[in-house]
Structures are given as structure tokens and as C-alpha cells.
Amino acid sequence: EEIGSKRKKALTVCIAIGILLFLIGFFMPRNEITTALSLYTLEDDGENYRLSIKNTKGEEIYFEENSSSLWPNVRVIYDDTFLVKKGRGDAHLYTFINVGDSLVSEDFWDIEAWNHEKVAYVTFKDDKMKLIVQDIYDKGKYYTEIEKDFVEVAVGHQIVTRAMFLNDSQLFIEYYSNGGNEGEWEEKQEVIYLLSYQD
């Protein structure tokens, strides 16, 4: 008897949730149901691809046409953000497109980590390897260059083996540094406190 009562309660709860979901879907304005995937088109004519991404108002904010051999990987990484990745082998170009705010980032080579606001990548600048952390869409909001004892190799993203934003002010990195003896590499792990690098 007690089991039957529990089943009836569970069934009643399931029916109530189903009715609630139906009413939300029925009364929600259709323009709010637009999914992120309906905001982009990717076409190929055999020689070139054409990629178009629209904002939530239906206005085109990003268009690109390029060789089909460089076919892009398009992913939705947040509810309002696309990540377009292009390239081959060890070299990849990344572009972020925020369809809610109609923002398109600069192109970044071989990024190590990103979150909703910032991106981190290693680049050769001023005769040394540096870790750059910046706002995805506006360097004026946040930009810093971090110097570590990175090994001197040609490809920056091979120096940092793992990276992730722990939160908006902390970045974890695992990287190769110069070891005690010439030509030796040492693997290090570190949490970088970004507020201490902000100008």
C-alpha cells in the first residue's frame, strides 16, 4: 500500500512537470526559442567554404570564405558564443563570436585556455616567449604579459602542456622551463594570480 502511494505521488509530480514544460514552451515568444545552431550556415562548393554567423537579431556579424582544405570546426561553447577553429597540424587559428552582444574577437593563434571573458596563449615577443592573458574582445579591458622561465622552442603551444582558468582571476598552467643543466627541460605547475599582473 505504501509503495502504491509513493508511485501515485511520483506520477502526479511527473504529470505536473510535463504540464509546466508544455505551458512554458507554448507561451514563450518564438524569437526566444531560436537556438544557437540556427544562427550559422556553413556551405561548401568543392573548392571553397562559406561560413556565416548571425547575431540573435538575425544580422550577419561574421562572414568568411576560404579554401575547403582549411575547413573550420564551429562549436557552441557558451549559450551565446561560437568558437571557430581553423588550421592544420600544429598551427590553429581561433575566433570567438558572441551572438548576443554582436562581438567578434581578433584571431588568436594556438590558444592555451579560455573562459567567458579571457583567453591565454603563448607567443614570441620582444625576443622571448611570453604568456599573454587578455580580454577576448577588448584588450583595453584586460591585457597582461607574463614572463616565466619558458624553454626556448619554436612553437609556443608546446611550451605550455596544460592550462585552464580556475576562475576569473586565477589561471593554472603546466609548462616546460629550463632545467638545471643546459638542454634539460623541467616540468612545472603553477597557479597564476591575474590580479597581481593587472596594470
N, C-alpha and C positions, 0 to 999 in steps of 0.2 A: 504494500500500500504506500509506504514511504517512497519507494523507488518510482512508482507511478506518479506521485505528486511532484517529485523532482523533474520528471520528464515533461509533465504538463507546464511547469514553470519555465523550463528551458525552451520549450516550443513557443510559449507565449512571448518570451524575450526575443527569440529569433524572428517571429512574425512582426513584432513591434519595430525591430531594427530594419527589417525589409521594407515596411511601410514608410518609415522615416527616410530611408535612402531613396525610395521611389519619389516621395514628395520633394525632396531636395533637388533631384535630377529634373523633375517635371517643371518646377517653378523657377529654377535657375536660368537667368538670361543666356541665350545661346552663345553670345560672344565671349562669355566667361568659361565656356566649356572647351574652347579652342585648345588643342594640345600643341605642345612644342613641336612635335614631329610634323604637324601640318604647316609649319612656318618655313620649311625649307624644301627646295627641289634640287635634285642632282641628276643631270642628264648627260648622256654620252653619245656622240655621233660616230664613234670608232676611232677618231683621231684626237678630239678634244673633249673635255668635260666642261660643263657649265654648272656652277653652284650659285644658288640664290637663296638668301635668308631674309625673311621679313620680320619686322617688329610686331608686337601684339595688335597694332592698329592696321596691319596689312601693308605697310610701306616697306619697300625694299631698302635694307640698310647695308647689305653686303652682297657683292657680286664678284665672281671670279671665273675666268675661263683659262684653261691650261691644258697641257698635253695629257692624254689619257694615261700615259705611263706614270704620271705623278698623282694618280687617283687619290683623292683625300679621304681621310677617315673622319666622319662627322659624328660627334657624340653629344648627347644632352648630359651635362654634368651637374647642373642645378635646375630648378624649375624654370628659370628664366635665362639660362646661359648655355650656349653651344660652344664646343671646343672643336676646332678644325685642325687636323694634324696632317701634314704633307711631308713627303720625302722618301728617301731610300737609305738602306744601310745604317750608318752611324749618324747621319745628318737628318734632323727633322725640324720642321718649322711649325710653330703653334700660333693660332689666332683665337682669341676669345671674343664671342659676340653675345652681348646681353640684350635680349629682345624686349625686355620690359622697359629698360631705360634708353634703348636705341644707341648702345655704345659698342664700338669696335676697337679692340686693342691694337697696338703695334704688333708686328710679327716677332716672335721670340724663337731663338734657336735653342733647341735641346734643353728645355726646362727641367729642373730637378723636382720641384714641388709647387703646388698652388693651393690656395683656398679661395673663398668667395671674393676676397679683396686683393690679395698679394700673389706675386709669382717670384720664384727663386731660380736663378740659373748661374752657371759659371762661365766667365768669359775672359779672354786675354785683353788686358787694358793697362796702359802705362807700363809696358814691359813686364807684367806679372799676371798670374792668374788671380781672379777675384770672384768672390761670391756676391752677386747682385741680388738685392731684395727690393722690389718696388711695387707700387700700386699697379694693378693690371691695366687700368685705363688712363691714369693720370700720374705721371712722375712727380708732378708738383705736390701731390698729396703725401706721397711717401717714396723715398728713394735713398738707398744706402749701399755703400760698397764695403764689403767685409774682407779683410786680408787674413789669411791663415798660412801656415807653412805647407801649402799645397805642393805636391810633386810637380815638376815641370814637364808635362806631357802635352802633346799637340791637341788632344781633344778634351775640352773642359768637362764634359759629362762623364768621362771615365775616371776623373779625379774623385768626384762625389759618387759613392756607390749606393747611398740611400739617403733620402731626405723627406721630411714631412712637417707640416705646420701642426704643432700640438694645440695651438690656439692662435689668436691674432697677434700675440706678442712673443711667442716662442717658436723657434724653428729647430728641429732635431736634424743633425747631419752626421753621416758616417763618411769618412773621406780618407784618402791616402796622403800622408805627409812624408817629408824626407826623413829617413831613418838616421840612426847614429853614424853608420858607415856610408861612404859615398856609393850611390847607386842603389841603396836599400830603401824600400818603402815600408812605412809603418801605418797600420790602420788605426784610425782614431774615431771616437764617438764624442759628440758634444751637443749640448743644448745652447743655442744662441738666443740671448735675450734682446730682442729687436729694439726695445725702448732705449737701451743703453747706446745704440748706434744712431738714433734719430737726432738730426741737427736741431 
